[in-house]
Amino acid sequence: MLDIRNLHVELEEDGKQILKGLDLSVGAGQVHAIMGPNGSGKSTLSYVLAGRDGYSVTEGSAHLGDVDLLALEPEERASAGLFLAFQYPVEIPGVGNMTFLRTALNAQRKARGEEEVSSADFLKLVRQKAQSLRIDAEMLKRPINVGFSGGEKKRNEILQMAVLEPRMCILDETDSGLDVDAMRLVSEGVNALRDAGRAFLVITHYQRLLDHITPDVVHIMANGRIIKTGGPELALEVERNGYADLLAEAQ
Amino acid sequence: MTARPNPKLQATASRLEGLTLPESGAWLRHAREGALARVEAMGLPIRRDEYWRFTDPATLTAPEPTPAAPLSDGEGEPFAGVTPLRLVFVDGRFDAATSDALDLDGLRIERLAEAGALDLHWAQGLYGALETDGQSPVARPLAALNTAFATDGVLIHATAPVERPIHLIYRHEGETSDAMLHHVLKVDEGASLTLLESGPAAARFNSVLEADLAKGARVSHVRTQGRDHHRRTATHIFARVAEASDFRSFTLTFNGVLTRNEIVVRFTGDDAKAHVAGAAVGDGDFHHDDTVFVTHGGEACESRQVFKKVLRNGATGVFQGKILVKPGAQKTDGYQLSQALLLDERSQFLAKPELEIYADDVKCSHGSTAGAIDETALFYLRSRGVPAPEAMDLLTLSFLREALEEIADERLAEDLSARLEAWLARRR
């Protein structure tokens, strides 16, 4: 599903190299987790895949199925089925959550040559998805993320994911700022979306999110590369011993 | 020894040379002559005047208007959804054929052009009176010029709450039309009224609205200034806001090489409210100036100024706003916000926010900012599949939303919001 080969990325601003030959392959139906110390390039990876400005890819490739992600604008990547749940979801005063979500869904459908969703059908769809995430109607009426608590913002990200139905979901530190209950709700939302045609890349500092969203594969990232790949037990090892041993081993 | 020619006197003399006071009855003639004397004493504005530092008034005071082609685009009339009483002015002339009858329960309407011959006690003390009041501490000579020479307008006296709005529709047809309209609004105790205005009016338009609100009166004023780009417009609103009354005014401006909107609000009693707001969008040689002066003379009054401008391709926005709190005007709540969204580096926003406070128990704040589109927000929207141009429009509308929220009637707000969306979509 997602194939990243030898990806080299530097910051446009100062030419600082962040990703230094990253290889990663996530198959359909799989959940992969990426763990790693601060500054290892995890968030950069998610932004580069989603198409944020400010980074330049100097070498390598990233494909979603047979789509060359790096050749596309951010909105085209979204229409191709990529979704990034932000670590810090953006507050946008003055744009209603529902307006935004409907504009996004219909823009994606239009880009794929599908018919737009009517207001009535859209409302039904969102209500149903919102209910399972315990997002109330009042929250949907408010401007995007404005006045939302940390947990509400993350639930709102998962709601967008549920409505837009991407095939490749990247979760960038979705657990940050969440209390135990919120983490359970968000995880349930993610688990409900797991199916054979969809893959997840879960970026996290901590093992605890992976108690709720069980990964098939765990990668350790350091200094712009994947330094070790294993099963769920690798996350537990990090939780017990930290990254120091793994880093030393990779040297 | 020869004196150097005084540019102010020259500008004033050459403008007045081509004008004659309209035929009026005695009381109106008296008001007009008084205004003419004020113009002569003050002189018309020139660029060197402090109050006109950011906006060149030359084309507003020139003897002849600069030609401006009318826009015929077939876009429907705004505010149709509220079925207002429609009064149409074509290039500043009242057009009875396309207007509704001057007849509405709860109020009396007269045309200024016919008012001189009538015995209108209520208008006699008012026409030009609020304008005169508004000449201090800052001179507003274009408003006095209007009082002297306005050829038409409406005089409205509301004695009860009036549900149906009055819509003044201005059509611009002549390429060199030069219009001056003067409206007077007197709203009695407990009465209320919604006044709507739309359209570019003329190649050059000078308008004055005097609104006198008695105790507990309510006025809601919403206007759009049309989309003709080459028009030149100077408007003045003078509002006298008495105890417990409520004055709202909102202006939406599309395009225009020169628009100067002055709003002068004076609280004369306690516990009153005045909210004035505006949204303006324009490209290129668009020049838009909001100049606002709010005087708190009573206790516990609330004033809000919310002005937003979207400037593109080298456009210029100006905001001069002042809150003056007089001695004794305790518990004043004054708020002023002026913001510009600059969509490129050539556009500019010139702001002069001012507070002058002579009471010690007041809450006053002002903020003025100029900024670009928030790139993080833009990326967020695009990452959900919203194409860049649409995402830009959403963010632009969201920037203007705070001003539009000052419109109390949701139907009007939605109508204007849809017009803004269409304007933005045409420029993608």
Interface residues (C-beta under 8 A of the other chain):
Chain A: A50 G51 R52 D53 E73 P74 E75 R77 A78 S79 F83 L84 F86 P89 V90 I92 P93 G94 V95 T99 F100 L101 T103 A104 L105 A107 Q108 A111 P143 Q160 L164
Chain B: D374 E375 T376 A377 F379 Y380 L381 R382 S383 R384 G385 V386 P387 A388 E390 A391 L394 L395 L397 S398 F399 L400 R401 E402
